[in-house]
């Protein structure tokens, strides 16, 4: 699964924050960043609440005095928070609350995002691709100017929000 997490992160931020100032490229990146742990076949720190909180702290610490850089990079931890919701990591309390729930839950068991029947995973991807196309059209991304702006700045047109 890939598009499921991109769609979840972007749509969550679009509907919750409703801000044209968000860099949606970094939100999408944060939404799929924990998938890198799939290389090990086990959930690690990016599948925990602590992982997203640490990313948020790092962004805040390393962008002191650089407001525009901070605004862009905040999309990464926001995207990882969205991943925790969309992946179902929160269902496994021991993993989600690691290390508060004990240190044994990390690196154990299957990845929550792939612990579903294959047909369900395919359905999630199809739903996500459809949602991305619909929201892309609503935001005017079928027009070259808006598409170019999204790719260059990560922003969506203010007049197309809500």
Rosetta constraint file for C-alpha pairs under 8 A:
AtomPair CA 1 CA 5 HARMONIC 7.38 0.50
AtomPair CA 1 CA 113 HARMONIC 7.70 0.50
AtomPair CA 1 CA 114 HARMONIC 7.80 0.50
AtomPair CA 1 CA 121 HARMONIC 6.67 0.50
AtomPair CA 1 CA 122 HARMONIC 7.87 0.50
AtomPair CA 1 CA 124 HARMONIC 7.87 0.50
AtomPair CA 1 CA 125 HARMONIC 6.33 0.50
AtomPair CA 2 CA 6 HARMONIC 6.58 0.50
AtomPair CA 2 CA 32 HARMONIC 6.76 0.50
AtomPair CA 2 CA 125 HARMONIC 7.29 0.50
AtomPair CA 3 CA 7 HARMONIC 5.88 0.50
AtomPair CA 3 CA 125 HARMONIC 5.82 0.50
AtomPair CA 3 CA 128 HARMONIC 5.73 0.50
AtomPair CA 3 CA 129 HARMONIC 6.24 0.50
AtomPair CA 4 CA 8 HARMONIC 6.01 0.50
AtomPair CA 4 CA 86 HARMONIC 7.68 0.50
AtomPair CA 4 CA 124 HARMONIC 6.12 0.50
AtomPair CA 4 CA 125 HARMONIC 5.33 0.50
AtomPair CA 4 CA 127 HARMONIC 7.70 0.50
AtomPair CA 4 CA 128 HARMONIC 4.88 0.50
AtomPair CA 4 CA 129 HARMONIC 7.53 0.50
AtomPair CA 5 CA 9 HARMONIC 6.04 0.50
AtomPair CA 5 CA 28 HARMONIC 7.66 0.50
AtomPair CA 5 CA 31 HARMONIC 5.34 0.50
AtomPair CA 5 CA 32 HARMONIC 5.86 0.50
AtomPair CA 5 CA 82 HARMONIC 7.79 0.50
AtomPair CA 5 CA 83 HARMONIC 6.07 0.50
AtomPair CA 5 CA 86 HARMONIC 6.53 0.50
AtomPair CA 5 CA 87 HARMONIC 7.68 0.50
AtomPair CA 6 CA 10 HARMONIC 6.10 0.50
AtomPair CA 6 CA 28 HARMONIC 4.91 0.50
AtomPair CA 6 CA 29 HARMONIC 7.53 0.50
AtomPair CA 6 CA 31 HARMONIC 5.54 0.50
AtomPair CA 6 CA 32 HARMONIC 6.45 0.50
AtomPair CA 7 CA 11 HARMONIC 5.74 0.50
AtomPair CA 7 CA 28 HARMONIC 7.73 0.50
AtomPair CA 7 CA 128 HARMONIC 5.61 0.50
AtomPair CA 7 CA 129 HARMONIC 7.56 0.50
AtomPair CA 7 CA 131 HARMONIC 6.97 0.50
AtomPair CA 7 CA 132 HARMONIC 6.04 0.50
AtomPair CA 8 CA 12 HARMONIC 5.84 0.50
AtomPair CA 8 CA 31 HARMONIC 7.52 0.50
AtomPair CA 8 CA 82 HARMONIC 6.52 0.50
AtomPair CA 8 CA 83 HARMONIC 7.36 0.50
AtomPair CA 8 CA 86 HARMONIC 6.35 0.50
AtomPair CA 8 CA 128 HARMONIC 7.71 0.50
AtomPair CA 9 CA 13 HARMONIC 6.25 0.50
AtomPair CA 9 CA 27 HARMONIC 6.26 0.50
AtomPair CA 9 CA 28 HARMONIC 6.03 0.50
AtomPair CA 9 CA 30 HARMONIC 7.87 0.50
AtomPair CA 9 CA 31 HARMONIC 5.33 0.50
AtomPair CA 9 CA 78 HARMONIC 7.75 0.50
AtomPair CA 9 CA 79 HARMONIC 5.22 0.50
AtomPair CA 9 CA 80 HARMONIC 7.94 0.50
AtomPair CA 9 CA 82 HARMONIC 5.07 0.50
AtomPair CA 9 CA 83 HARMONIC 6.74 0.50
AtomPair CA 10 CA 14 HARMONIC 6.03 0.50
AtomPair CA 10 CA 24 HARMONIC 6.53 0.50
AtomPair CA 10 CA 27 HARMONIC 6.35 0.50
AtomPair CA 10 CA 28 HARMONIC 6.11 0.50
AtomPair CA 10 CA 79 HARMONIC 7.79 0.50
AtomPair CA 11 CA 15 HARMONIC 6.04 0.50
AtomPair CA 12 CA 16 HARMONIC 5.83 0.50
AtomPair CA 12 CA 82 HARMONIC 7.09 0.50
AtomPair CA 13 CA 17 HARMONIC 5.34 0.50
AtomPair CA 13 CA 18 HARMONIC 6.84 0.50
AtomPair CA 13 CA 27 HARMONIC 7.93 0.50
AtomPair CA 14 CA 18 HARMONIC 4.86 0.50
AtomPair CA 14 CA 19 HARMONIC 6.92 0.50
AtomPair CA 18 CA 161 HARMONIC 6.75 0.50
AtomPair CA 18 CA 162 HARMONIC 7.59 0.50
AtomPair CA 19 CA 158 HARMONIC 7.55 0.50
AtomPair CA 19 CA 161 HARMONIC 7.85 0.50
AtomPair CA 20 CA 155 HARMONIC 5.78 0.50
AtomPair CA 20 CA 156 HARMONIC 5.53 0.50
AtomPair CA 20 CA 157 HARMONIC 6.37 0.50
AtomPair CA 20 CA 158 HARMONIC 5.19 0.50
AtomPair CA 20 CA 161 HARMONIC 7.59 0.50
AtomPair CA 21 CA 71 HARMONIC 7.78 0.50
AtomPair CA 21 CA 155 HARMONIC 6.22 0.50
AtomPair CA 22 CA 71 HARMONIC 6.81 0.50
AtomPair CA 22 CA 72 HARMONIC 6.54 0.50
AtomPair CA 22 CA 75 HARMONIC 7.06 0.50
AtomPair CA 22 CA 154 HARMONIC 7.25 0.50
AtomPair CA 22 CA 155 HARMONIC 6.18 0.50
AtomPair CA 23 CA 27 HARMONIC 6.66 0.50
AtomPair CA 23 CA 71 HARMONIC 7.49 0.50
AtomPair CA 23 CA 72 HARMONIC 5.16 0.50
AtomPair CA 23 CA 73 HARMONIC 7.86 0.50
AtomPair CA 23 CA 75 HARMONIC 6.40 0.50
AtomPair CA 23 CA 153 HARMONIC 6.85 0.50
AtomPair CA 23 CA 154 HARMONIC 4.29 0.50
AtomPair CA 23 CA 155 HARMONIC 5.36 0.50
AtomPair CA 24 CA 28 HARMONIC 6.04 0.50
AtomPair CA 24 CA 75 HARMONIC 6.90 0.50
AtomPair CA 24 CA 150 HARMONIC 7.83 0.50
AtomPair CA 24 CA 154 HARMONIC 4.98 0.50
AtomPair CA 24 CA 155 HARMONIC 6.22 0.50
AtomPair CA 24 CA 156 HARMONIC 7.91 0.50
AtomPair CA 25 CA 29 HARMONIC 6.22 0.50
AtomPair CA 25 CA 75 HARMONIC 7.84 0.50
AtomPair CA 25 CA 150 HARMONIC 7.91 0.50
AtomPair CA 25 CA 151 HARMONIC 7.61 0.50
AtomPair CA 25 CA 154 HARMONIC 5.10 0.50
AtomPair CA 26 CA 30 HARMONIC 6.00 0.50
AtomPair CA 26 CA 72 HARMONIC 6.80 0.50
AtomPair CA 26 CA 73 HARMONIC 6.46 0.50
AtomPair CA 26 CA 74 HARMONIC 7.77 0.50
AtomPair CA 26 CA 75 HARMONIC 4.83 0.50
AtomPair CA 26 CA 76 HARMONIC 5.23 0.50
AtomPair CA 26 CA 79 HARMONIC 7.52 0.50
AtomPair CA 26 CA 154 HARMONIC 7.68 0.50
AtomPair CA 27 CA 31 HARMONIC 6.12 0.50
AtomPair CA 27 CA 74 HARMONIC 7.91 0.50
AtomPair CA 27 CA 75 HARMONIC 4.14 0.50
AtomPair CA 27 CA 76 HARMONIC 5.25 0.50
AtomPair CA 27 CA 77 HARMONIC 7.77 0.50
AtomPair CA 27 CA 78 HARMONIC 6.38 0.50
AtomPair CA 27 CA 79 HARMONIC 4.61 0.50
AtomPair CA 28 CA 32 HARMONIC 6.59 0.50
AtomPair CA 28 CA 75 HARMONIC 7.82 0.50
AtomPair CA 28 CA 76 HARMONIC 7.70 0.50
AtomPair CA 28 CA 79 HARMONIC 6.22 0.50
AtomPair CA 29 CA 33 HARMONIC 5.91 0.50
AtomPair CA 29 CA 76 HARMONIC 6.36 0.50
AtomPair CA 29 CA 79 HARMONIC 6.94 0.50
AtomPair CA 30 CA 34 HARMONIC 7.61 0.50
AtomPair CA 30 CA 75 HARMONIC 6.64 0.50
AtomPair CA 30 CA 76 HARMONIC 4.01 0.50
AtomPair CA 30 CA 77 HARMONIC 6.04 0.50
AtomPair CA 30 CA 78 HARMONIC 6.84 0.50
AtomPair CA 30 CA 79 HARMONIC 4.01 0.50
AtomPair CA 30 CA 80 HARMONIC 4.88 0.50
AtomPair CA 30 CA 83 HARMONIC 7.79 0.50
AtomPair CA 31 CA 76 HARMONIC 7.37 0.50
AtomPair CA 31 CA 78 HARMONIC 7.87 0.50
AtomPair CA 31 CA 79 HARMONIC 4.09 0.50
AtomPair CA 31 CA 80 HARMONIC 5.06 0.50
AtomPair CA 31 CA 81 HARMONIC 7.72 0.50
AtomPair CA 31 CA 82 HARMONIC 6.27 0.50
AtomPair CA 31 CA 83 HARMONIC 5.14 0.50
AtomPair CA 32 CA 36 HARMONIC 7.76 0.50
AtomPair CA 32 CA 79 HARMONIC 7.63 0.50
AtomPair CA 32 CA 80 HARMONIC 7.41 0.50
AtomPair CA 32 CA 83 HARMONIC 7.07 0.50
AtomPair CA 33 CA 46 HARMONIC 7.97 0.50
AtomPair CA 33 CA 80 HARMONIC 6.96 0.50
AtomPair CA 34 CA 38 HARMONIC 7.82 0.50
AtomPair CA 34 CA 46 HARMONIC 5.19 0.50
AtomPair CA 34 CA 47 HARMONIC 6.57 0.50
AtomPair CA 34 CA 80 HARMONIC 6.97 0.50
AtomPair CA 34 CA 83 HARMONIC 7.49 0.50
AtomPair CA 35 CA 39 HARMONIC 7.91 0.50
AtomPair CA 37 CA 41 HARMONIC 6.81 0.50
AtomPair CA 37 CA 42 HARMONIC 6.65 0.50
AtomPair CA 37 CA 43 HARMONIC 6.24 0.50
AtomPair CA 37 CA 44 HARMONIC 6.54 0.50
AtomPair CA 37 CA 46 HARMONIC 7.61 0.50
AtomPair CA 38 CA 42 HARMONIC 6.37 0.50
AtomPair CA 38 CA 43 HARMONIC 7.34 0.50
AtomPair CA 38 CA 111 HARMONIC 7.13 0.50
AtomPair CA 41 CA 110 HARMONIC 6.78 0.50
AtomPair CA 41 CA 111 HARMONIC 6.63 0.50
AtomPair CA 42 CA 107 HARMONIC 5.09 0.50
AtomPair CA 42 CA 108 HARMONIC 6.02 0.50
AtomPair CA 42 CA 109 HARMONIC 6.21 0.50
AtomPair CA 42 CA 110 HARMONIC 5.63 0.50
AtomPair CA 42 CA 111 HARMONIC 5.49 0.50
AtomPair CA 43 CA 47 HARMONIC 5.79 0.50
AtomPair CA 43 CA 106 HARMONIC 6.29 0.50
AtomPair CA 43 CA 107 HARMONIC 5.17 0.50
AtomPair CA 43 CA 108 HARMONIC 6.75 0.50
AtomPair CA 43 CA 109 HARMONIC 7.35 0.50
AtomPair CA 43 CA 110 HARMONIC 6.97 0.50
AtomPair CA 43 CA 111 HARMONIC 5.28 0.50
AtomPair CA 43 CA 112 HARMONIC 7.66 0.50
AtomPair CA 44 CA 48 HARMONIC 7.31 0.50
AtomPair CA 44 CA 106 HARMONIC 5.31 0.50
AtomPair CA 44 CA 107 HARMONIC 5.14 0.50
AtomPair CA 45 CA 50 HARMONIC 7.09 0.50
AtomPair CA 45 CA 51 HARMONIC 5.04 0.50
AtomPair CA 45 CA 106 HARMONIC 7.01 0.50
AtomPair CA 46 CA 50 HARMONIC 7.83 0.50
AtomPair CA 46 CA 51 HARMONIC 4.73 0.50
AtomPair CA 46 CA 52 HARMONIC 6.52 0.50
AtomPair CA 46 CA 80 HARMONIC 7.45 0.50
AtomPair CA 47 CA 51 HARMONIC 6.89 0.50
AtomPair CA 47 CA 84 HARMONIC 6.43 0.50
AtomPair CA 47 CA 89 HARMONIC 6.14 0.50
AtomPair CA 47 CA 95 HARMONIC 7.15 0.50
AtomPair CA 47 CA 96 HARMONIC 6.64 0.50
AtomPair CA 48 CA 52 HARMONIC 7.01 0.50
AtomPair CA 48 CA 84 HARMONIC 7.45 0.50
AtomPair CA 48 CA 89 HARMONIC 7.30 0.50
AtomPair CA 48 CA 95 HARMONIC 5.96 0.50
AtomPair CA 48 CA 96 HARMONIC 4.39 0.50
AtomPair CA 48 CA 97 HARMONIC 6.30 0.50
AtomPair CA 48 CA 98 HARMONIC 6.18 0.50
AtomPair CA 49 CA 53 HARMONIC 6.26 0.50
AtomPair CA 49 CA 81 HARMONIC 7.57 0.50
AtomPair CA 49 CA 84 HARMONIC 7.61 0.50
AtomPair CA 49 CA 96 HARMONIC 5.56 0.50
AtomPair CA 49 CA 97 HARMONIC 6.15 0.50
AtomPair CA 49 CA 98 HARMONIC 7.46 0.50
AtomPair CA 50 CA 54 HARMONIC 5.95 0.50
AtomPair CA 50 CA 97 HARMONIC 7.36 0.50
AtomPair CA 50 CA 98 HARMONIC 7.06 0.50
AtomPair CA 51 CA 55 HARMONIC 6.28 0.50
AtomPair CA 52 CA 56 HARMONIC 6.23 0.50
AtomPair CA 52 CA 77 HARMONIC 5.46 0.50
AtomPair CA 52 CA 78 HARMONIC 7.80 0.50
AtomPair CA 52 CA 80 HARMONIC 5.81 0.50
AtomPair CA 52 CA 81 HARMONIC 5.96 0.50
AtomPair CA 53 CA 57 HARMONIC 6.20 0.50
AtomPair CA 53 CA 77 HARMONIC 7.35 0.50
AtomPair CA 54 CA 58 HARMONIC 6.09 0.50
AtomPair CA 55 CA 59 HARMONIC 6.18 0.50
AtomPair CA 55 CA 76 HARMONIC 7.69 0.50
AtomPair CA 55 CA 77 HARMONIC 5.52 0.50
AtomPair CA 56 CA 60 HARMONIC 6.20 0.50
AtomPair CA 56 CA 74 HARMONIC 6.96 0.50
AtomPair CA 56 CA 77 HARMONIC 5.30 0.50
AtomPair CA 56 CA 78 HARMONIC 7.90 0.50
AtomPair CA 57 CA 61 HARMONIC 6.01 0.50
AtomPair CA 58 CA 62 HARMONIC 5.98 0.50
AtomPair CA 59 CA 63 HARMONIC 6.03 0.50
AtomPair CA 59 CA 70 HARMONIC 6.72 0.50
AtomPair CA 59 CA 73 HARMONIC 6.51 0.50
AtomPair CA 59 CA 74 HARMONIC 6.52 0.50
AtomPair CA 60 CA 64 HARMONIC 6.44 0.50
AtomPair CA 60 CA 70 HARMONIC 6.88 0.50
AtomPair CA 60 CA 74 HARMONIC 8.00 0.50
AtomPair CA 63 CA 67 HARMONIC 7.10 0.50
AtomPair CA 63 CA 69 HARMONIC 6.49 0.50
AtomPair CA 63 CA 70 HARMONIC 5.29 0.50
AtomPair CA 64 CA 70 HARMONIC 7.72 0.50
AtomPair CA 66 CA 70 HARMONIC 6.11 0.50
AtomPair CA 67 CA 71 HARMONIC 6.13 0.50
AtomPair CA 68 CA 72 HARMONIC 6.36 0.50
AtomPair CA 69 CA 73 HARMONIC 6.14 0.50
AtomPair CA 70 CA 74 HARMONIC 5.86 0.50
AtomPair CA 71 CA 75 HARMONIC 7.40 0.50
AtomPair CA 73 CA 77 HARMONIC 7.92 0.50
AtomPair CA 74 CA 78 HARMONIC 6.32 0.50
AtomPair CA 75 CA 79 HARMONIC 5.86 0.50
AtomPair CA 76 CA 80 HARMONIC 6.36 0.50
AtomPair CA 77 CA 81 HARMONIC 6.17 0.50
AtomPair CA 78 CA 82 HARMONIC 6.37 0.50
AtomPair CA 79 CA 83 HARMONIC 6.21 0.50
AtomPair CA 80 CA 84 HARMONIC 6.38 0.50
AtomPair CA 81 CA 85 HARMONIC 6.80 0.50
AtomPair CA 82 CA 86 HARMONIC 6.21 0.50
AtomPair CA 83 CA 87 HARMONIC 5.67 0.50
AtomPair CA 84 CA 88 HARMONIC 6.25 0.50
AtomPair CA 84 CA 89 HARMONIC 5.25 0.50
AtomPair CA 84 CA 90 HARMONIC 6.27 0.50
AtomPair CA 85 CA 89 HARMONIC 6.71 0.50
AtomPair CA 85 CA 90 HARMONIC 6.51 0.50
AtomPair CA 86 CA 113 HARMONIC 7.98 0.50
AtomPair CA 87 CA 112 HARMONIC 6.10 0.50
AtomPair CA 87 CA 113 HARMONIC 4.55 0.50
AtomPair CA 88 CA 92 HARMONIC 7.68 0.50
AtomPair CA 88 CA 112 HARMONIC 5.93 0.50
AtomPair CA 88 CA 113 HARMONIC 6.42 0.50
AtomPair CA 89 CA 93 HARMONIC 7.95 0.50
AtomPair CA 89 CA 95 HARMONIC 7.13 0.50
AtomPair CA 89 CA 96 HARMONIC 5.95 0.50
AtomPair CA 89 CA 112 HARMONIC 5.68 0.50
AtomPair CA 89 CA 113 HARMONIC 7.49 0.50
AtomPair CA 90 CA 95 HARMONIC 7.68 0.50
AtomPair CA 90 CA 96 HARMONIC 5.18 0.50
AtomPair CA 91 CA 96 HARMONIC 7.54 0.50
AtomPair CA 92 CA 96 HARMONIC 6.00 0.50
AtomPair CA 93 CA 97 HARMONIC 5.78 0.50
AtomPair CA 93 CA 101 HARMONIC 7.56 0.50
AtomPair CA 94 CA 98 HARMONIC 5.88 0.50
AtomPair CA 94 CA 99 HARMONIC 8.00 0.50
AtomPair CA 94 CA 101 HARMONIC 5.28 0.50
AtomPair CA 94 CA 102 HARMONIC 6.96 0.50
AtomPair CA 94 CA 105 HARMONIC 5.60 0.50
AtomPair CA 95 CA 99 HARMONIC 7.97 0.50
AtomPair CA 95 CA 101 HARMONIC 7.79 0.50
AtomPair CA 95 CA 105 HARMONIC 5.10 0.50
AtomPair CA 95 CA 106 HARMONIC 5.97 0.50
AtomPair CA 97 CA 101 HARMONIC 5.60 0.50
AtomPair CA 98 CA 102 HARMONIC 6.16 0.50
AtomPair CA 98 CA 103 HARMONIC 6.34 0.50
AtomPair CA 98 CA 105 HARMONIC 6.76 0.50
AtomPair CA 98 CA 106 HARMONIC 7.01 0.50
AtomPair CA 99 CA 103 HARMONIC 5.00 0.50
AtomPair CA 104 CA 108 HARMONIC 7.52 0.50
AtomPair CA 110 CA 114 HARMONIC 7.38 0.50
AtomPair CA 110 CA 115 HARMONIC 6.44 0.50
AtomPair CA 111 CA 115 HARMONIC 6.29 0.50
AtomPair CA 114 CA 121 HARMONIC 7.41 0.50
AtomPair CA 116 CA 120 HARMONIC 6.47 0.50
AtomPair CA 116 CA 121 HARMONIC 6.72 0.50
AtomPair CA 117 CA 121 HARMONIC 6.60 0.50
AtomPair CA 118 CA 122 HARMONIC 6.32 0.50
AtomPair CA 119 CA 123 HARMONIC 6.14 0.50
AtomPair CA 120 CA 124 HARMONIC 6.13 0.50
AtomPair CA 121 CA 125 HARMONIC 6.35 0.50
AtomPair CA 122 CA 126 HARMONIC 6.26 0.50
AtomPair CA 123 CA 127 HARMONIC 6.14 0.50
AtomPair CA 124 CA 128 HARMONIC 6.09 0.50
AtomPair CA 125 CA 129 HARMONIC 6.11 0.50
AtomPair CA 126 CA 130 HARMONIC 6.17 0.50
AtomPair CA 127 CA 131 HARMONIC 6.11 0.50
AtomPair CA 128 CA 132 HARMONIC 6.11 0.50
AtomPair CA 129 CA 133 HARMONIC 6.26 0.50
AtomPair CA 130 CA 134 HARMONIC 6.20 0.50
AtomPair CA 131 CA 135 HARMONIC 6.03 0.50
AtomPair CA 132 CA 136 HARMONIC 5.78 0.50
AtomPair CA 133 CA 137 HARMONIC 6.20 0.50
AtomPair CA 134 CA 138 HARMONIC 6.23 0.50
AtomPair CA 135 CA 139 HARMONIC 6.08 0.50
AtomPair CA 136 CA 140 HARMONIC 6.23 0.50
AtomPair CA 136 CA 141 HARMONIC 5.06 0.50
AtomPair CA 136 CA 142 HARMONIC 7.03 0.50
AtomPair CA 137 CA 141 HARMONIC 5.55 0.50
AtomPair CA 137 CA 142 HARMONIC 5.80 0.50
AtomPair CA 138 CA 160 HARMONIC 7.09 0.50
AtomPair CA 139 CA 156 HARMONIC 6.88 0.50
AtomPair CA 139 CA 157 HARMONIC 6.90 0.50
AtomPair CA 139 CA 160 HARMONIC 5.27 0.50
AtomPair CA 139 CA 161 HARMONIC 6.94 0.50
AtomPair CA 140 CA 146 HARMONIC 6.32 0.50
AtomPair CA 140 CA 147 HARMONIC 7.80 0.50
AtomPair CA 140 CA 157 HARMONIC 8.00 0.50
AtomPair CA 140 CA 160 HARMONIC 7.17 0.50
AtomPair CA 141 CA 146 HARMONIC 5.38 0.50
AtomPair CA 141 CA 147 HARMONIC 4.85 0.50
AtomPair CA 142 CA 146 HARMONIC 7.68 0.50
AtomPair CA 142 CA 147 HARMONIC 6.96 0.50
AtomPair CA 143 CA 147 HARMONIC 6.26 0.50
AtomPair CA 144 CA 148 HARMONIC 5.95 0.50
AtomPair CA 145 CA 149 HARMONIC 6.19 0.50
AtomPair CA 146 CA 150 HARMONIC 6.21 0.50
AtomPair CA 146 CA 156 HARMONIC 7.16 0.50
AtomPair CA 146 CA 157 HARMONIC 6.90 0.50
AtomPair CA 147 CA 151 HARMONIC 6.28 0.50
AtomPair CA 148 CA 152 HARMONIC 6.04 0.50
AtomPair CA 149 CA 153 HARMONIC 5.68 0.50
AtomPair CA 149 CA 154 HARMONIC 6.95 0.50
AtomPair CA 149 CA 155 HARMONIC 6.64 0.50
AtomPair CA 149 CA 156 HARMONIC 7.37 0.50
AtomPair CA 150 CA 154 HARMONIC 4.41 0.50
AtomPair CA 150 CA 155 HARMONIC 4.97 0.50
AtomPair CA 150 CA 156 HARMONIC 5.84 0.50
AtomPair CA 156 CA 160 HARMONIC 7.69 0.50
AtomPair CA 156 CA 161 HARMONIC 7.94 0.50
AtomPair CA 157 CA 161 HARMONIC 6.98 0.50
